[in-house]
């Protein structure tokens, strides 16, 4: 029986833990982040799942603290696996396992190393992404690749729908790669570092859009941070408007960016972008429940020619 220490968070981390337990693997400790109700209400708790199976759970501020390293070292693990864990493991932890220290990353490395690759591929309008299982090094997401699974991105995908497929692909990749890992013969395919791209952590303010952007760029931002993420928006304070769903349409706007071009019951609101037209279908004002865009426009008394985000 192989002994595992799992560093994991989020639904994909919980699903990987479930997959290991279903195989009868010996997961001796789970290291995760303390669940924050303001953030974690929409995804599965790795900590709760581990405790259900009487697996010790650690939630240190730093996994590399001497007391944490000493406690983990005592287990003499065969494999250390990181899944959606937000801290880098130091050299002592990376040297701990007998067989391998591995990370499951949400992109086709070496592209999109770093944080929030799921959201970034949508922001950038990519048509393909995937998951990568790779050996960990001290540099984030830079180690030799064990295996990858590609995922096509549909034009209608949001972060939520893409994440659902990414969870399945990630678990399947881990299970498929397991025999070689356990045998100590997992592949080590060096990454081409000249092709690496690095993305950073995202915050709610990164959802701000400008009407003078291309309509496709705005639509990509909307789907990249739609529910359950904080959302794309224009304006500030009481004038802030969240854009929860919309799509780019071809054709010249013929009006300044942000101008209402069309109001159609049941079909949303068409707004001029810097290039092209954006059809909004779901929006939300600050302090108001989310609603259909045409219902919002009617309630606000907007007409063709009005500017979205201008004071009422």
ZAMARGU-4260 file (C-alpha; in steps of 0.2 Angstrom, whole numbers, plus 5000, padded with zeros to 4 digits):
<rodrens>
0) 5000/5000/5000 | 5007/5017/4995 | 5007/5031/5008 | 5002/5048/5003 | 5002/5065/5010
5) 4990/5077/5001 | 4991/5095/5000 | 4974/5100/4993 | 4959/5113/4992 | 4943/5116/4983
10) 4932/5103/4974 | 4945/5096/4964 | 4956/5092/4979 | 4941/5084/4988 | 4938/5073/4972
15) 4956/5068/4971 | 4955/5063/4989 | 4939/5053/4986 | 4948/5044/4971 | 4963/5039/4982
20) 4952/5033/4996 | 4941/5023/4983 | 4957/5014/4977 | 4962/5010/4995 | 4977/5021/4996
25) 4984/5026/5013 | 4982/5045/5015 | 4990/5048/5031 | 4988/5067/5032 | 4979/5081/5023
30) 4986/5099/5023 | 4973/5112/5017 | 4968/5129/5020 | 4955/5134/5033 | 4938/5135/5026
35) 4932/5153/5024 | 4912/5154/5023 | 4913/5170/5013 | 4923/5161/5000 | 4921/5142/5001
40) 4902/5140/5001 | 4901/5135/4983 | 4915/5121/4983 | 4918/5105/4992 | 4928/5105/5009
45) 4944/5095/5008 | 4945/5096/5027 | 4927/5090/5030 | 4930/5075/5019 | 4946/5070/5027
50) 4939/5071/5045 | 4924/5060/5039 | 4938/5047/5035 | 4947/5050/5051 | 4962/5057/5042
55) 4972/5070/5052 | 4970/5088/5045 | 4983/5102/5046 | 4979/5120/5041 | 4995/5129/5044
60) 4998/5147/5038 | 5015/5140/5031 | 5017/5122/5026 | 5036/5125/5028 | 5036/5129/5046
65) 5048/5118/5056 | 5035/5110/5067 | 5024/5106/5051 | 5039/5099/5042 | 5043/5088/5057
70) 5026/5081/5059 | 5025/5077/5040 | 5042/5069/5040 | 5037/5057/5053 | 5025/5049/5041
75) 5039/5044/5029 | 5027/5046/5014 | 5029/5037/4997 | 5021/5051/4988 | 5017/5070/4991
80) 5003/5076/4980 | 4997/5095/4979 | 4980/5099/4971 | 4974/5117/4970 | 4985/5120/4986
85) 4990/5139/4987 | 5007/5138/4995 | 5024/5133/4987 | 5032/5118/4996 | 5050/5121/5001
90) 5065/5110/4997 | 5063/5099/5013 | 5045/5094/5009 | 5049/5091/4991 | 5063/5079/4996
95) 5052/5070/5008 | 5043/5057/4998 | 5051/5041/4993 | 5043/5041/4975 | 5038/5058/4970
100) 5032/5075/4974 | 5018/5079/4962 | 5006/5094/4958 | 4990/5094/4948 | 4989/5110/4939
105) 4974/5118/4929 | 4983/5122/4912 | 4993/5113/4899 | 5010/5118/4905 | 5021/5127/4902
110) 5007/5139/4897 | 4998/5148/4911 | 5009/5144/4925 | 5004/5152/4942 | 4987/5157/4949
115) 4969/5156/4942 | 4974/5148/4925 | 4955/5143/4924 | 4950/5161/4924 | 4964/5168/4914
120) 4961/5156/4899 | 4943/5163/4897 | 4949/5181/4900 | 4961/5178/4885 | 4948/5169/4874
125) 4958/5153/4873 | 4949/5138/4864 | 4959/5125/4873 | 4966/5121/4890 | 4969/5106/4901
130) 4977/5099/4917 | 4995/5094/4920 | 5002/5082/4932 | 5020/5086/4935 | 5034/5084/4947
135) 5036/5099/4959 | 5051/5110/4960 | 5055/5125/4970 | 5049/5136/4955 | 5030/5136/4953
140) 5023/5124/4940 | 5040/5122/4932 | 5044/5104/4935 | 5045/5089/4923 | 5028/5083/4916
145) 5021/5066/4920 | 5005/5067/4910 | 4992/5080/4903 | 4974/5080/4898 | 4968/5093/4885
150) 4951/5101/4887 | 4942/5110/4873 | 4934/5127/4878 | 4917/5129/4871 | 4911/5147/4866
155) 4897/5146/4879 | 4909/5140/4893 | 4909/5150/4909 | 4922/5148/4923 | 4909/5136/4932
160) 4906/5125/4917 | 4924/5124/4913 | 4929/5120/4931 | 4917/5105/4931 | 4925/5097/4916
165) 4942/5101/4923 | 4938/5092/4940 | 4934/5076/4930 | 4949/5078/4919 | 4960/5080/4934
170) 4954/5065/4943 | 4955/5054/4928 | 4972/5060/4924 | 4978/5056/4942 | 4970/5039/4942
175) 4977/5034/4925 | 4994/5040/4930 | 4994/5031/4947 | 5002/5014/4941 | 5017/5022/4934
180) 5019/5033/4949 | 5017/5019/4962 | 5030/5009/4952 | 5042/5023/4953 | 5043/5025/4934
185) 5032/5040/4931 | 5037/5050/4916 | 5048/5065/4917 | 5046/5076/4902 | 5055/5092/4904
190) 5045/5108/4900 | 5051/5120/4887 | 5054/5135/4898 | 5056/5146/4883 | 5037/5144/4880
195) 5032/5147/4898 | 5019/5160/4902 | 5015/5166/4919 | 4999/5173/4926 | 4995/5181/4943
200) 4982/5180/4956 | 4965/5188/4952 | 4955/5199/4964 | 4937/5206/4962 | 4943/5223/4955
205) 4951/5213/4940 | 4933/5211/4934 | 4931/5229/4929 | 4928/5231/4911 | 4928/5247/4900
210) 4915/5250/4886 | 4928/5255/4874 | 4935/5237/4874 | 4931/5226/4860 | 4915/5217/4862
215) 4923/5200/4862 | 4935/5205/4876 | 4921/5211/4887 | 4911/5195/4883 | 4926/5185/4888
220) 4928/5194/4904 | 4910/5191/4909 | 4911/5172/4907 | 4928/5171/4915 | 4922/5179/4932
225) 4903/5174/4931 | 4895/5165/4946 | 4902/5159/4957 | 4916/5171/4955 | 4914/5190/4959
230) 4908/5195/4942 | 4912/5208/4928 | 4906/5226/4931 | 4906/5244/4926 | 4904/5259/4937
235) 4907/5262/4955 | 4896/5263/4971 | 4878/5265/4968 | 4881/5266/4949 | 4890/5249/4949
240) 4882/5237/4937 | 4887/5218/4937 | 4887/5210/4920 | 4883/5192/4923 | 4879/5185/4905
245) 4881/5192/4888 | 4889/5189/4871 | 4898/5198/4857 | 4889/5202/4841 | 4896/5207/4824
250) 4891/5223/4816 | 4896/5242/4818 | 4890/5250/4834 | 4888/5267/4825 | 4887/5275/4843
255) 4899/5279/4857 | 4904/5265/4868 | 4892/5261/4882 | 4877/5267/4872 | 4861/5257/4872
260) 4858/5252/4854 | 4843/5240/4856 | 4830/5235/4869 | 4821/5219/4866 | 4809/5210/4878
265) 4816/5193/4882 | 4832/5196/4872 | 4842/5208/4882 | 4850/5224/4879 | 4862/5228/4865
270) 4876/5240/4870 | 4890/5248/4859 | 4907/5243/4863 | 4924/5250/4856 | 4922/5238/4842
275) 4907/5228/4839 | 4891/5226/4850 | 4888/5217/4866 | 4871/5209/4870 | 4868/5209/4889
280) 4856/5196/4895 | 4858/5196/4914 | 4864/5210/4925 | 4863/5216/4943 | 4864/5233/4951
285) 4872/5236/4968 | 4860/5231/4982 | 4847/5224/4969 | 4844/5206/4965 | 4850/5199/4948
290) 4838/5201/4934 | 4836/5199/4915 | 4844/5214/4906 | 4829/5220/4897 | 4819/5219/4914
295) 4833/5230/4922 | 4832/5242/4907 | 4813/5244/4908 | 4814/5247/4927 | 4827/5260/4925
300) 4818/5269/4911 | 4832/5267/4899 | 4829/5270/4880 | 4839/5268/4865 | 4853/5281/4865
305) 4855/5281/4884 | 4873/5277/4891 | 4874/5262/4903 | 4882/5268/4919 | 4878/5286/4917
310) 4869/5294/4932 | 4850/5291/4932
</rodrens>
